[in-house]
Amino acid sequence: MTTTLPTTAKEAISIEIGGMAIALRTDDPSFRRLIENRYAGFVGTSPSSHFEFDIDLYEPSEPSPAGDDLAVTIEAGEWLLKRGDFRARWNPDASPGQIRQSRTPYAIDCVLRIVHTLILARQGGFLVHAASAIRGGKAFLFSGVSGAGKTTISRLAPPDATLLTDEISYVRREGNRYMACGTPFAGELARVGENQSAPLSAFFLLEKGLRNRIEPISATEAIQRLLRNILFFADDPELVELVFQSACEFASLVPIHRLVFVPDQRVWDIIR
């Protein structure tokens, strides 16, 4: 007599970032709990999602590299995402996508970042290396190379400021304005941002100095610096052109300044 062991149905958990809900389906309860903990505050309550992914887990025979081997390509309308610790296939017009990954949160974290950049590219928005916060109903972004002060400016934020992220900001376009949205993609503070959003008031390029001041920059420099910090992974000329257009339009609608600051809380007195 053959006994058939019961299979565990895949249950979906919806992760909502920037108003975009992506359902992740897994039949592994411990991995589901890991996702719930990793994205606490961003677990959606809506019964429907914009996109879905089925996740199949594997135990690697040896540690997989998770760095320079990332590739994001498109074939016949299907996106192929791969790195040492995951392989994913996704057609935005067909659901669900497929993810085969190692049992770590880093793989799904990378997949979600890539998917959101692909979605935002066609909507005029983007992910950008920047800290962001809401104060007085307005959002501010603080961008710069590693060591420029994203974590510092976040740590110095006053009590009445809501931190959206200290590492990767989510910028969504709505007509002729942009919204800054909180993300769970944490940096050195290792703290998930608040799942809130607000109209973007200004974009600051960070630079440490001897006194706090805001300086104007040229439109050309603003676009160059912005493009340098936008996250985009796909090898696709069409989307690359869309991202470039988005950066140009963003720079024409949102004030971009250089913020030279001393690592002191008083810098927030000039941020308006």
Secondary structure, DSSP 8 states (H G I E B T S, - for coil): ----------EEEEEEETTEEEEEEES-HHHHHHHHHHTTT-B---S--SEEEEEEEE--SS----STT-EEEEETTEEEEEETTEEEEE-TTSS-EEEEEESSHHHHHHHHHHHHHHHHHTTT-EEEEEEEEEETTEEEEEE-STTSSHHHHHHT--TT-EEEESSEEEEEEETTEEEEE--S---TT-----S-EEEEEEEEEEEE-SS-EEEE--HHHHHHHHHHHEE-----HHHHHHHHHHHHHHHHHS-EEEEEE-SSGGGGGG--
